[in-house]
Structure formats: structure tokens, C-alpha cells
Amino acid sequence: MKIMIVEDDPVIREHLAEALKKWQYDVYIAKNFNDIIEEFNDYKPHIILLDINLPAYNGYHWCQEIRKISQIPIIFISSRNDSMDHVMAMQMGADDYIEKPFDMTVTISKIQAMLRRSYDFVVEDRRLKINGAELISEQAKLMFKAGDIDLTLTELQIMQCLFKANGNFVSRNALIEACWESEHFIDDNTLAVNMTRLRKKLSKIGLNDFIETKKNVGYRVVK
């Protein structure tokens, strides 16, 4: 598996690269912060570890640019710990967010889990329909009337859980288990910000109130 690190702190990136290489990962450290996309296209990584504070353009910018051409997993690694940074990262298209200083064991575990669920992911029930909305798993798309949206892997797995529940509520813990395999390393905001990003996408195709939240119960799609 190929991992691309976009981090301007030489100590952090070398430490992270060394730890990942011990796990037999192929690691590439970005060099040209003026054109991350060129290096991304040349290296073709399976996952990206992305800092927010970078020379020239910040991580949010590059996350958006990558999302224009790829749905590969993106994990932000940043010293910024404000909740709005988490929200911004997810809205830009990230799959997870790790705060510095990070525990290397936890970080490696998160990366491994993300790679496992991304590349060992078996598509089931290729087309699921509810209330005129159609989830096409093999294309990671959701269609409604004349419009469609592209879904990241996390968004796809959330929607699969909700579609399969067929209008019944799915608990927060069940969604976390389905999307991240374990809730042990998941920040409380991670699911919430993914839901916010997903609702924003759904609204673009006319599904404004498609996902309902019930406090202390969970989420469901409205039939």
C-alpha cells in the first residue's frame, strides 16, 4: 500500500514515514507544496496524510483539489484542535482527523483501519432505493430525479447502513462500527461532521430532509 505524507515539518514527517515503513508501507513525502496534485498523480497513493498549515496553499485547498479527481481516503493530521477545524476538514472531503501531538500506535491503527475498510470493502446490494432516491454502490453515487452526487467511502457506508435499515433508526454506535470498525479511536464529532457534509450534498439534489436525527436513538432515512 502506498501512503503519501503532505507535511512541512521535517521532524514529524520523517518520524511518521519511518514508523509506516516498519509496517512495510511504501511511503512518499511530498516535496513541492506549490503543486501537490502533480505529485499525487505521479505517485498514485492509496491514502493521503495531510496537514492543514502548509506553505503556499493550506491543506483544505489541497483536499478540495484532490476530491475533484479522486475519492481515495484522506486523513488530516494537524495541531489545530478547534472543533471548526474538524468540521472544515470533513466538509472539504476528509475521512478522518488526527490531532498533534499524536500517539503513533493510535495513528498507525487508524491508518490501517482506513486502508482495510477502503480496499477490502466488498460492495453488496449494488442498487438500493428509498423514496425515489437510488444508491449505486459500485459507483459510489446517490441519484435522485435528474441529479446525482458522488460519495466518499465513509459517506457511502453511512448511506448503505441507512438504506438497509429501510426507514428504521440506526444507532450512532452501529454507524461508527460500520464505518470505522471500532469507536475506540473516534472523536465524538467525527460522525456528526460527516453527517453535516452528507446532508449538504443531499440538499444539492433536492433531498433536504432525507436524513432524520432522533436524540439518543440515531439516524434514519425518511421514507
N, C-alpha and C positions, 0 to 999 in steps of 0.2 A: 504494500500500500504506500502511496506517495503523499507526503504531507508538506504543504507549503506554509512557511512561517513568514508573516509580514510584521516585523517588529524592529524598531530602530535602536533599541537598547542592546548593545552588543553582548553584555553580560547575560541578560535574560534570554536572548535568542540562542546563544551558544549553549547555555545550560539546558534549555528546553530541547534543542536539537540533539545534544549528547544523550539525554535521557531517552528520547524517542528512538535513537539509533540502537540503543541497548535492547530495545524491543523489536529489532530487525525491521524498522520502518525506513523507507527511503525518504530523506528529508532534504528540502531545498529552502534556503534562506533568501528572501527577496533582496535584491541589490539596488534596483532602480525605482526609487519611490515616486518618480515622475511618471512612470508608466508600468504600473503593476499588471495591467491587462496583458501587455506583451509577454511578460514573464509567465503569467498564468497560462496563456495559450501555448507557450513553448514547453512548459513543464507538464501541463495537464494533470494537476494533483487530484487526489480523491477527497481531500478535505483541506480547508484553509484555517489557520490560526491567525487572527487579525487584531492588531492593536488599534485603538482609536486615535491617539495622538501620534501622528506621523508627519514627516517633512512634506512640504508641498500640499497634498490633499490628505484629509483625515480618513480614518477607517470607514466612517459612514459612507463617504463618497465612493470608495472602492467596493464596498459591499453592494451598493446600488448598481455600480457598473458591472460587477460580476453577475448579479442577478439578471441582467439584461441578456446574458448569453449562457448562463448555467444555473442549475438548481443543486449543485453539489453542497454538502454541509459546510457551514461557516460558523466558527466559534470565535467570539470576541474574547480577547484576553487583555484586560485593562485595569489600571489603578483607579479609574473613576468609578466611584461606588454609589453615586446618586441614583435613585430609582428611575429618574428620567433617562439616564444613560442606558439602563436596561430596556426601557420602553423604546427608545430611539433605535437601539440595535435590532430589536425584533421587528420594528416597523420597517427598517431598511432591508430586512430579509435574513437576519441571522437566525441560527438554530439554537444557540446557547450562548451564555455569557459567564466568564470566569473572572473573578476579581483578583488583582495582585495585592499583596504578595500571595501566591497560590501554593497550595500543598501539591508537590509533584505527583504523589501517589494518587490523589484525588483527580488531578488534571489528566494523568495518563488513563485512569479509569473512565473518565468522561469521554476522552477521545476514542478509546477502544469501543465503548458502548455506541457512540455515534457512528463509527465505521461499521460496526456489526449490524446495527439496525438499518443502515443505509444500503449496504452491499450484500447482506444476507437476506434482505427483505423480499419475501415472496408475495406477489400480488394475488389476491383472492377476490372472488366476486367482481369481475372486471367492470361491470356496469351496475350501479346501484341507483335507484330512482326514488325520490320522495317529492311529492307536491310540485311536480314539474321540473325539479332540479335533478340533473343526472351527473353522477360521479363516475368519471372514466379513469380507473386506477392506473392502467398501463401507460396512460399519457399524463398522469398527474394533473388532470383538468377537472373543473366543475363547470357544467353548462346549464344555462337557464334561458329559455326563449332564444333570442338571437345572439346572446353574449356568452362568453366563457372567460374563466380566469385560470392562470397557472398556479399550482400549489407546490410549496416546498414539501420535502418528505414529512416534516413534522405536521404541517397543515393537512397533508393527505391522510396521515394516520389518525389525526383527530376526526376528520370528516368520515373516514371509514368506520370508526367506533360509533359515531353518532348516527350514521345511516343504518348500520346494522342493528342499532337499538330500536329503530323503526318508531320513533316518536316517544320512546321511554327515556327517562333521565339516565345519564351515565355519570358516575361519581368522579370527583376530581382525582382521587387516588387511582381509579381504574384507567383514566386517561393518561395519567403520568406513567403508570406501569406499561401501558401500550406504547407510549411514545419514547420513553426514556429508560424502560426496563426496570428501573428502581427509583424510588423517591428519595433515597438517602442523600444524594448529592444535588438535588434540585432546589433552587431558590424558590421561595413562595410566589414570587412574581412571574416566574418563567411561563407557567401555563396561562396566567392571566394576560400577559402581554402578547402571547401567541394568539389568544382568543381575540384580543383587540385588533391585531393585524388582520386576522382572518375575517372578522366582521367588516372591517374596512374594505377588504377585497370583495366580499359578498355584496356589499352595498353598490358596488360599481356595476353589477349586472341585475340590480333590482331586488336583491334578497336582503332587504334592510333589517328585518326582524326574524331571520331564518333560524338563528341560534338563540334559544331561551336559557336564561340562568335562573336557578332557584337556590336561594341561600341554604347552605348546609345539606343540599341534596345533590346538585350537579348541573349538568348541561344536557340539552336535547335539541334536536331539530324539530321545528313546528310542522306538523302535517296539515 
